[in-house]
Amino acid sequence: MLKFDVAIAGAGLIGSAIALELARAGLHVGVFDRQEPGREASWASAGILSPAPENPGMIPMVPVGMASMALYPEFIANVEGISRRDTGYRKKGTMEALFSRNAREELSTLVALHHGLGLKAEALSADEAREMEPALSEDIEAAMFRPDEGAVDNRALTGAVLEAAKISGVEIFADKGVRAVSRAGNRCTGLLIQNETVEAEFTVVAGGCYSGEIEGVAPYAPVAPAKGQILALRHSDVKIGRVLWSENIYLVPRPDGRVIAGATVENAGFDKHLTAGGLQKLVNGATELAPQLASARVEEIWAGLRPDSPDHLPIIGPTDVDGLLIATGHFRSGIVLAPITAKLICEWITKKSVSLDWDRFSPMRFQQARKTADANK
């Protein structure tokens, strides 16, 4: 029987970052994945690093996103130092382009909102924006620059974190799908891997959109897959220096010269098929924002499945089953929230306390919501 201080279900960026943090704290950690580690949402992402809310419902994530951004330089330094691998981390800011006739009024509101949340944001005229990013369309009316944001090569980062975790003593098991969490009364005793039992003092479920498929986990992690189609473009004459946004698309430059364009958000179950409509939406959005990309070469197209929770907020923390913790539901923010998620889970396991209020993201909120709904029937 395998035995660890901590057993983790899921070897994506979240699971491997937690494992690395725990190993650096001196714990013996085992990580189990249903396939090749790091090949789900972590592999499919674009790697944008931004704590800014995409809609009002995501405002509760801003403080934890800012805390994670503050951890990123040290996180990257540790990962690259241990793994000896480059992660493509670049903090050049991001720029959001506005096309509407009321862009100046919208821009004023957007900047004020960001400042109110403690986020740095600068208003730019269309000319100022194109001076910084010449590839931008002549049709933009204004833009907002967020200087503290950036991007990372998510595939390189995930691989580097997995390598750093291995070097730090973490045991990583590929093709070992977790069937269930094992329990003795109200105590979680580890994981059931196919027909094998893994014993652990603490168990962390970080299985992305597959977390709820693990027996005994669904009440705490009712996650569903949110499909995202994405493509990689290359054009030798189009130079983009930082992440560019519009209402319809984001463009993320890679150090190797590619530009990542994404991404759709679709409720399509666990289907990863690419669709003509999805790719058309991406191409239209990319060429609207940077028209020269119309003649770019398409180098790669793919789709991934984000872990989405009912309220679109992450699920992080302990459950009412002793020793069982959840770290999933990060939706579109898994890359940016990896360092703070790892830190908080490690703090709870090693100290039984955390340095940041995480109650809003508790796995227990779904059971409490069901109780309230039942009481009101």
N, C-alpha and C positions, 0 to 999 in steps of 0.2 A: 504493500500500500504506500502510495506517495504521501508525504507529510510536509507541510509548510507552515510558516507563521501566517502567511497570507496567500490565499489562492484567488486568482483573478480570472474571470470569464471574459475573454475578449482581448485581442492583441493588436488593436488599432492604436492610434496616437494616444487616446485617453488612457486605455489600459496599460500601454507600455510606459507612458509618462508616470503614472501612479506607481508602477512596478519599480522604475528607476528611483523615484523619490524614496520609496520604502527601503529599497536595497541600500541606498546611501545612508539611511538611518539605522542600518545594521540588521534588517530583517531578512529572513529566508523567504523568497517569493517564487511562486510558480504561476505562469500565465498560460492559459489554454485557449486555442482558437479553432474554429470549425474548419478553417482552410489555411492557406498561406498567410502568416501574420501581416497586417498592414494593408490588405488588399480590398477593403470595403470603402466606407465613406472617407477615411483618411487619405486613401489613394486617389479618390475621385474628386476631391475638393480643388478649389482654386488657390487656397492659401492666403486669403486676405486677412490682414490683422487690423480690425477696427472694432472698437467698443460702441460705436454710434448705433442708436436704435433705428431699425428699418421702418418701424411703425410704433404707434403708442403702446401697444401691448408688450413691446420688448424693453420699455424704459426700466423695469425692475432689474434688467441685466446690466445696466450701465455701470454701477459701482463695481460689480464683480469683474466686468470686462476691463475696466480701468485698472483694477488691481492686477489682473493677469498681464495686461500690457506692461505694467511697471516691472513685472517679473521676467519679461521676455529676454532682455539682454543677458541677464545672468543665466537663465535657462539655456539659451543658445550657447553661451560660452562654456557651460558645463557639458552639454551634449557634444559639441564639436571637440572640446578638449579631451573627453573620454573616448569618443568614437573615432577621432581623427578624420571626420567626414564634414564636408561643407553642406550647409542647410539652405543656402540661397536666401538668407535673411537680409532684408533691406528695409530700412526705415526712411523712406523718401516722402512720406505723406500720401494722401489720396485726394482726388479732385472729383467733385460731383458737378456735372454740366447740366444746365437748365435750358430748355428750348422754348418754353411758353412765352407769350407776349407779356405776361405778368411776372416775368422772371425776377425782376428787381424787387418787387414786393414779396414774392416767395422767398427770395434769397435773404431778405431782411428778417423774415420770420424764422427761417431755418437757422441762421447764425445766432439769433437770440435764443432759440430753443437749445442749441448746443451749448452756448455759454451758460444757460440756466442749469444744465446738467453737469457742468464742470468740464466740458470738452472744449478744446481749442478749435476754433474755426475762423476762417478769414474770407471775406467777400471779395470776389474778383470780377472785373468787367470781362466781357468776351475777349477783348484784345489782350488783357493781362493773362487770361487763361491760355490763349493760343501762343502767347510769347513763351510760356512755360512748357506747353505741350503743342507744338506746331501741327501735330496730326489731327487735332480736334476740328470738327466741322465748322465751316463758316456760318452755319445756321444757329449756333448756340448764342444765347442772349446774355448769359452770366454764368458764374461758377462759384462753388464754395471749396476752399482748400482746407484740409484737415492735416496739419503738419506732423502730428504725433503718430500717425498711422503708417502702415506699410504692408509688406507681404513676405511670405516665405515660400520656398518650394516644398509643398506639403509632402510630396513623395520622398524627397531627399531627407526632410526632417523626420518623417516616420521611420525610415530606414536607419537613420542615425540614432534615434532614440532607442530603437530595438537593439542596435549594436551596443550602445552604451549600457543598456540594461543587462545584456549578456555579459559584457566585460565586468560589470559590477556584481555579478553573481546570480542574476535572475535566470531561472530555468524556463525556457519558452517552448511550448509544445504545439506544433502545427498539426492540422488534421485531427484534432482532438476536440470534437464538438461536445459542449456541455449539455447534458440531457436534463439535469435538475440540480437544485441545491439540496443538500442533505441536511436533515434536522433530527435533533433529539429533544423532543418537547418543544420549548420555545427557544432553543439554541440552535443556530446554524453551525454545522460541524464540517462543512466543506462542500465539495462538488461531486456530482456523479457524472463521470466521463464515459459515455457508452456503457460498458459493463464494469467499469473500474471506479473505485471510490478514491477521492482525494481528500485527505484530512487536513483541516486548517483551523487555526484559532479565529481568524477573520476571513471573510469571503467578500469579494467585491465583484459585482456584476457590471461590466463595462462592455457589453456586447452590442452596442449600437442599436440599430432597428431590430435586431434579432433578440434583444434582451428579454422581451416579453414572451418569447417562444420557450424560454427555459422554465421548466416546471417549478412552480412556487414563487415566481418572480412577477408575474403579470399584475397582481394587485398593487405593487410598488412601482412598477415601470410599465405603464400602459402605452408603450411607444408604438408608432406606426411608421412605415417607410414613406418618405417623401422623395420621389424620384427627381433627379436633376440631370438634364442632358447638357453637355459641354463640349467645346471643341478647341483645338489648338491651331493657330494660324501663324504663317511666317511670310514676311514681306521685307526684302532687303532695304527698301527705301522708306519704310515706315518706322520711325523711332519713337517709342513711347517710354517715358522714364519712370512713371509711377502708375499706381492703380487709377483707372478712370471709371467713373460711374455715370449712368444716366437712369432715367426712370425704367428703361427697358433692358439694360445690359450692364455688365461690368467687364472691363478689359484689364488683365493682369499681365504685365511684362515679366518674362523670365530672363535670367542671366544669359541663357543660351540663344536669345534672340526671338524665341517664340512669344506669341501673345495668346493668353488663355481667355476665351470668351464664354461667358456663362451667365446664369444658368437657369434652366426652367425649374419650376416647382410644380410637380404633378402628383396627384393621388392615384397611383397606378398599382398599388400593392407591391409585391416583390418583383415586378416586371422591370427588367433593365433594357428592353429593346429600344433602339433609337427610332425616332419617327420623323417623317418628312416635315410635319408641322412644327415639331420642336426645333429641328435644325434650321428651318426657315426663319423662325422667330429669332434665333441666335444670330444668323447672318444679317437679317434686317436691322437688328439692334446694333450690331457691331459696325456696319457700314453707315448707319445714321450718325453714330458718334465719331467715327474715324473713317471718312469716305474712301480713302486710299486702300483700305483693307478689302475693298471689293475685288481687287486683283491679287489678293494674298493667296498663297498656297495653303490648302487644308492639310495639315500634317497628321492629325489624330482626332477622332471623335469617340466619345464614351458617355456612359451614364452611371450614376451612383445613387445610393439610397441613404438619405439622411435620416437620423433617428428623431422623429417629431413626437412631442408629447401633446396631450389635449390642450394645454394652454400655451404651447410653443416655447416653454421655458425649460431649462435643463433640470434634470432630476439628480440631485447630489446629496448624499448623506446617509445616515443610519436609518434602519427600519425598526419596527417594534419586535423583530426577531433578533435576539442577541447575537452579535457577531456578523450580521448581514448588512452590507452597505451597497448602495447603488450609485453609479456614475454613468449616466446615459442621458438621452433626450436633448442633446446639445443643438439639434436642428442645424442651422446654418453657421453656428458659432463654435464648433468643436475645435478648430485649429487655434483660434484666439484664446479659448478658455482652457486649453490643456494645462498650462503651468499652474493656474490657480486651483483647478480641480485636483491636480496631483498634490499640491501643497495642503489643501483642506482635508482630503482623505487621509493623508499621512499624519497630519496633526491629530485628527480624531483617533486614529488607531494607536498612535504612540503617546498621546497626552490626554485623550478624552475631552479635548477642548479645541476650539478653532479661533483663528485670528480675525475672521471676517464673519459677519452675520449671514448665515446661509439658510435661515428658516424658510424663506420664500421658495426655496428650491427643494424642500424636504420631500422624500418619497411618501411620507405619511399624508400629504395634502390630498391625495386622491381618495384615500379611505375616509378621511374627514368629510370630503365633499359628498361621498356616497351616503354617509350617515346623515348629513344634513338634508340631502334630497329625500331619503327614506322617511325622516321625521316630518317632512313637510307634505308627504303624500296624504 
